[in-house]
Amino acid sequence: MDLPLIWAVLIAVAVMMYVLLDGMDLGVGMVSAFAKDDEERNMMTATIEPVWDGNETWLVLGGGGLFAAFPLAYAVIMPAVYLPVLVMLAALIFRGVAFEFRHKAVRQTTRGFWNGAFYGGSLVAAFSQGLILGSFITGFETDGRSFAGSAFDWLSPFSVLTGVSVTIGYILLGACWLVLKTEGELQLKAKRFGLIALIAVSICFALVSLATLSVDPRVTERWGLSMTEFDFGKMLPLSPVPLAGFALTVWLASDLMRIGTPQSGPDWRPYLLATGIFLSGYVGLAISLYPWLVPFEFNLWQAAARDNALGLMLVGAGIMLPLILLYTAYVYRLFWGKVKPGDGYHA
């Protein structure tokens, strides 16, 4: 078995699950900043209260898997992005505390502070993750097997663009989740946020895709592009990925515009379509960077631990990963359905 490849796929799946699930509740947190009152904000948070902490399990799995399975990659990447990672973790912790304290606050000023901490922490965490993604795509300066850059190499126009893109993408996921879980006036508000975010996401994803092609000549060569010609033989097999993203975007726009009308489709479909858009972008990024795990210095085989260690850990992952998936599916199934005023475990 190609154990490094198997572990790369497992970590990629864990990261994607985190993006789709915790990205959704970070998006709800940011949208909650625009709630008209505490009752509406409580309805928004009630949609994610049963699942938000479980969603972060996938972040632990992705980070822990990188440390254990690809220690060289971890040793290079983490020093390069220490600051945004620390800011992200602080924002996630502050946001988790705000989840509880905003319900316990008696005075309006104190409740307002914790409400601000909730959606502010969501915003900072989302933007920090985008900065980390941008710095990963552009690669890291190394000296042998160590990071050799500065503490602020992660900060660049490209990483800021990816930070904004990820933040808006999470808002899209959060808005589509609210379309699924709410009804009436709040659902229509979520629809409007979803349409605005979808337009912004389309622009940002297009800009990021074009900018990614300029990161390294090997990326453009993978897609059959150069300064002088198109290689349709290379481009054609990969074209279904961006075309699928475009088709899903059009479909999602159509679905969102029909929300609240007699022609409205099922409420679960906008969120499913939004996840499909994210998946198309994720697959496109994987195509662009494969097989680099530390772009463009070490591939996944060079960065991997020894096969005996990977094999032993794979036994544990083979037991735990299905359990995590089953538990996640059970919780989402248990709390399926629309939220009503007064719902939530603090009620």
C-alpha positions, 0 to 999 in steps of 0.5 A: 500500500502507498501509505503516505498517499493514503494518509494524505487523502485522510488528512485532506478529507479531515480538513475538508470536513472541517471547512464544510462543517465548522465553516458553516457555524463560523458563517452563522456566527458572522451572520448573527452580527446582523440579527435585528434583536436577541431573539433572532440571534438566539434562533441563529445560534440554536441552529448550531448549538448541538453541533459546533463543538463536534465540528471542531473535531475535524480540525484536531484530526487534520492537525494531529494527522499532519504532525504524526504522519508528515512530521517534516511538513509539520516542522516546516509549515507550523513555524511559518504560520505560528502567528495566524494559527495562534490568532485563529485558536484564540478566536475559536476559544473566545468564541466558544466562551462567548457561546456560553456567556452570552446566555448568562449575561444579565446586563445588556452591555455585558450581553452585547460584549459577548455577542460581539465576541461571538461574531468577532471571534467567528470573523477572526478565525475565518480570516486567519484560516484564509491567511494560512491557506494563502501562505500554504499555496505560495509555499515556504522558504526552507533551508534544508529541512527547516523553515528559513523565512521570517515571522511574517512571510504568511502576510502577502496580497495573495494571502489577504485575498484568500483570507477574504475569500474564505471568510465570504465563503463561510458566510455563504455556508452559514446563510445556506444553513440558516435557509435549511434550519429556519423559516419565515422572516429569518429564512428570507434574511438568510436568503438575501445574505446567501445571494450577496455572499454567492456573488462575492464568492464567485468573484473571489474564487475566480480571482484566487484561481487566476492568482494561483496559476501565477504562483508557480510555473508547475501549476500552470503546466498542470492545467495546460496553460503557458504564456503562449498557448493552451494545451487542450490535451491536459486541460480537457480532462481537468475541465469538469472541476471548474465547470462543475463549480460554475454549474453549481453556482448558477444552480444555487443562485436559482434556488436562493432566488426562489426561496419564499415563493411557490416555486421554492425547492427543498430547503436542504438543497442550497446548503448541499449546493454550497458544499459542492461549490467548496468541494470543486474549489478544494479539488481544483486546489488539490490538482494544482498542488499535487503531489506537494505537501510543502509547496514547492519543496517537499512532496508527500513521500519526502515529508512522510513518516516511516511506513511502520509508523504510518501503518500502525496509525492507520489501524487506529484511524480505521477504527476511530474515523468511522466512529466519528463519522457515525457520531456526526451523522447521528447528531445531525440526524437527531437535531434535524428540523427547523428551529423555533423561537425559544429553542436551544439548550439554554432555553 
